[in-house]
Amino acid sequence: MKKYILYTLLIVFSIIVFFPIIYAFISSFMSSKDIISGKLLPSEIKLMNYKELLKNVPMFQFFFNSLITSLTAMIVQIIICSLTAYALVFIEFKEKKIIFLIIMCSIFIPWEAIFIPNYFIILKMRLLNTKLGIILPFLANGLGIFLMIQQFKTLNKSLIEAAKIDGCNHSFIYLKIVLPLSKGILSTWGIYSFLNIWNMYLWPLMISTKPESRTIQIGLKMIKSEEGTNFGVLMAAVVIVIIPSLLVLFLGQSQLEKGMISGAIKE
């Protein structure tokens, strides 16, 4: 009985959580008249909203820009954060504590405090209206470094010592031992960084002044301003925006579970 009650509650809460997404998908096939009248199902399924959206707005360009910037920032963040964490955990040098302190301090600096300085740096580097200008301030992250440091400290130290005794260099230990045993935190941070860049609005708005360099979040705002009360077209745009986020979340969850299981090692 407890099991049936638990599953019933999970189903009910899942429907509540996913109802806005489900309704947005259904509404993308409805006319504005049906949406305004409060209908939950379309009287007739048509692709007119998607056709009108792709005809009037360069959604593919916005989508491509967001995808490239999000994937690039995610990959580079994982590489830089993991390399920095590896150096701070497994390599001895004088400035280790100072560097770690600087990284920790960067976590507590709000983005709003460095927004304007970052903008002027990008302006001086002549990177406005470029994908590099959008992702450059996000190629490293203090929180990601800190989380990977905590993960690397939990690894079986006997494996690292055995590898050093066998003559393995740091590149081999990093690529063949540390990273395979840290798939969980790498997957988690990859999901977080991708969604963070994908959902950014204010920074890409400041950096990109031309339509061909804007991201999908800015495109969604443009559609809202241009289409006005054409809610069907707006819902079609919303569906296109949220599909990559949901795919990354679901696929990343599976990879996260596999990484945590494969990386489990006992002394």
Residue, then its C-alpha position, 0 to 999 in steps of 0.5 A: m500500500k505504501k508503494y502505491i501511495l508513493y507512486t501516486l504522489l510521484i505521478v501527481f507531483s510530476i504532472i504538476v511540475f511538467f504541466p506548464i511544459i506540456y501545455a506550452f507544447i500543446s499550445s504551439f499547435m493551437s490558434s491564438k483564439d483557442i488559447i485565449s478562450g482557455k482550451l486545453l486541447p487544439s480543435e485541429i492540429k496544425l503546424m502554422n505557428y512553426k511555419e510562421l515562426l521560421k518565416n518571420v524570425p531567424m530562429f535557426q540562427f539564434f538556436f545555432n548561436s546558443l548551441i555553439t556558445s553553450l557547448t563551447a563554454m561547457i567543454v572549456q569550463i570542464i577542461i580548465c576547472s578539472l586541470t586547475a583542481y588537479a594541480l591544486v590537489f596533486i601537485e605541490f608548489k608554493e603558491k597553492k594556498i594563495i591561488f586556492l584563496i583567490i579562487m574561493c574569493s571569486i565565488f563570492i563576487p556577484w556577477e553584477a559587480i564585474f558586469i561592466p568591467n567585463y563589458f569594457i574588456i570585451l569592447k577593448m578586445r573588439l569582440l562585440n558581436t562575436k561568440l567568443g565575446i559571449i563565452l570569454p568571461f565564462l571559460a572558467n568558474g571558481l565554483g566548478i574548480f572548488l567542487m572538482i577539488q572536493q571530488f579529487k580529494t576523495l579519490n583513492k590515493s593509493l592508485i595515484e601513488a602506484a601510478k607515480i611509482d610505475g613512472c606515469n606522468h601527470s598527463f597520464i594520471y589526469l587523463k587515465i585515472v582522475l577523469p574516469l573516476s570523476k565522471g559524476i562531478l564532470s557530468t554534473w558541472g557540464i549540465y550546470s554550465f550548459l544550462n547557465i550559458w543557454n539561459m543567459y539573457l542580459w550578457p548576450l544582449m549587451i555583447s550582441t547588437k546584430p541579429e546574426s550574433r544574438t542568442i535564442q533567449i534574445g530571439l525569444k524576447m524579440i518574438k514576444s515584442e513583434e508577435g504581440t498577442n499571437f500566443g501560438v507563435l510565441m509558444a512554438a518559440v518556447v518549445i524550441v527553446i526548452i527542448p535542448s535544456l530538457l534533452v541535456l537534463f535527461l541525457g546528463q542524468s543518465q550519464l551522471e548515474k553511470g559515472m557515479i557507479s563506475g567511479a566508486i572505489k573503496e580503499 
